[in-house]
Amino acid sequence: MKASRLSQAVGALLLVCLILPISAYAGPKEDAQAAFDKFLAAFTAANAEEVIGLFVPDALVWGTTLRDLATTPAGVRQYFGAMSTRKPNEWKASAPRPLSALALSDDAVLLSGLWQVQRPGEPAPTEGRISVAMVKRGDRWLIAQFHNSPRPNPQ
């Protein structure tokens, strides 16, 4: 009887040892998505400094209301700094899953899909198209390229 319990315990331990590394591993796609989720949370919280801190210094940014491409930290700050006038959680931002992800390497991932922003007093969220290039710099995933545009109405 004792040998049977020991055998079961050893079998269970081996199973955990085999499954744990697989389930605990997050690849570049998952890591980049988690970093983009931080952007969404900071955007919703109207935390301009945190949002700006998620961009590489040489990021390329096409924001919805930008006439020209922002290519400098000052341009990114000017565009996203305006959110500091909002109350935290006044706007709700979300990216319904799944965002499409393409891992170019262990340190570069492209994310594309739709996101929504719900502003106070609007009957429905505004849908936008989002394309983001995430790069790993050191141990952090940051935004290297950001494009956002309104989603056209159905024809």
C-alpha positions in Angstrom: 0.0 0.0 0.0 2.8 2.4 0.9 4.6 1.7 -2.4 1.4 2.5 -4.3 1.0 5.9 -2.6 4.7 6.7 -3.2 4.3 5.7 -6.8 1.3 8.0 -7.1 3.1 10.9 -5.4 6.1 10.5 -7.7 3.9 10.3 -10.8 2.0 13.5 -9.7 5.3 15.3 -9.0 6.6 14.4 -12.4 3.4 15.5 -14.1 3.6 18.9 -12.3 7.3 19.2 -13.3 6.5 18.6 -16.9 3.5 20.9 -17.1 4.8 23.8 -15.0 7.5 25.0 -17.3 5.2 25.0 -20.3 2.3 26.8 -18.6 4.7 29.3 -16.9 6.4 30.3 -20.1 5.2 33.5 -21.7 6.6 34.1 -25.2 7.3 37.4 -26.8 3.7 37.8 -28.1 2.3 37.4 -24.6 4.9 39.7 -23.1 4.3 42.4 -25.7 0.5 42.1 -25.1 1.0 42.5 -21.3 3.0 45.6 -21.9 0.3 47.0 -24.2 -2.2 46.2 -21.5 -0.2 48.5 -19.2 -0.6 51.3 -21.8 -4.4 50.8 -21.8 -4.5 50.9 -18.0 -2.4 54.0 -17.9 -4.4 55.7 -20.6 -7.6 54.9 -18.8 -6.1 56.3 -15.5 -5.1 59.5 -17.4 -1.5 58.9 -16.2 0.4 60.8 -18.9 3.8 60.2 -17.4 3.3 56.4 -17.3 2.0 56.4 -20.9 4.9 58.5 -22.2 7.3 56.2 -20.2 6.1 53.2 -22.2 7.5 54.6 -25.5 11.1 54.3 -26.7 12.8 57.7 -27.2 12.8 57.4 -31.0 9.2 56.2 -31.2 7.0 56.9 -34.3 3.5 58.0 -33.3 0.5 58.6 -35.5 -2.2 59.6 -33.0 -5.8 60.0 -34.1 -5.7 63.8 -34.0 -2.0 64.2 -35.1 -1.6 66.0 -38.4 2.1 65.1 -38.6 4.0 62.1 -37.4 5.5 62.5 -33.9 9.2 61.3 -34.1 10.7 62.9 -30.9 10.1 62.5 -27.2 8.8 66.1 -27.2 6.2 65.2 -29.9 5.1 62.1 -28.0 4.9 64.2 -24.8 2.9 66.9 -26.5 0.3 64.4 -27.9 -0.2 62.2 -24.8 0.5 65.0 -22.2 -3.0 66.4 -23.0 -4.6 63.5 -21.2 -3.3 64.9 -17.9 -6.3 67.3 -17.9 -8.7 64.4 -17.7 -9.9 62.8 -14.5 -8.6 59.3 -13.9 -11.1 56.7 -15.3 -13.1 59.4 -17.0 -12.4 57.7 -20.3 -12.4 53.9 -20.5 -10.0 52.3 -22.9 -10.1 48.6 -23.9 -8.8 46.4 -26.6 -11.2 43.6 -27.2 -9.4 40.3 -27.8 -7.9 39.0 -29.8 -5.4 41.5 -30.9 -3.4 39.9 -33.7 0.2 39.5 -32.8 3.2 38.7 -35.0 6.5 38.0 -33.3 9.3 39.2 -35.5 11.9 38.0 -33.0 12.2 37.4 -29.3 12.6 41.2 -28.9 10.1 42.6 -31.5 6.3 42.0 -31.8 3.7 43.7 -33.9 0.2 44.0 -32.4 -2.8 45.0 -34.5 -6.5 45.1 -33.9 -9.3 47.2 -32.6 -9.6 49.2 -29.4 -12.4 51.2 -27.9 -12.6 54.5 -26.0 -15.7 55.4 -24.0 -15.9 59.1 -23.2 -18.3 60.6 -20.8 -21.7 61.5 -22.3 -21.2 59.4 -25.4 -23.8 56.7 -26.0 -21.3 54.2 -27.3 -17.6 53.7 -27.3 -15.6 55.0 -30.3 -13.8 52.2 -32.1 -10.3 52.7 -33.4 -7.8 50.7 -35.4 -4.6 50.2 -33.5 -1.2 49.0 -34.8 1.7 48.9 -32.3 5.3 47.8 -32.7 6.6 46.6 -29.3 10.3 46.1 -28.7 12.2 44.7 -25.8 14.8 47.1 -24.5 16.7 45.5 -21.6 14.0 43.8 -19.6 11.1 46.1 -20.6 8.7 45.9 -23.5 8.2 49.4 -24.9 6.3 51.0 -27.8 8.4 51.8 -30.8 5.6 52.6 -33.3 2.0 53.5 -32.5 -0.7 54.1 -35.1 -4.3 54.8 -34.2 -7.1 55.8 -36.5 -10.9 55.8 -36.4 -12.6 52.6 -37.7 -14.7 53.4 -40.7 -18.4 52.8 -40.5 -19.7 49.8 -42.4 -20.5 50.4 -46.0 
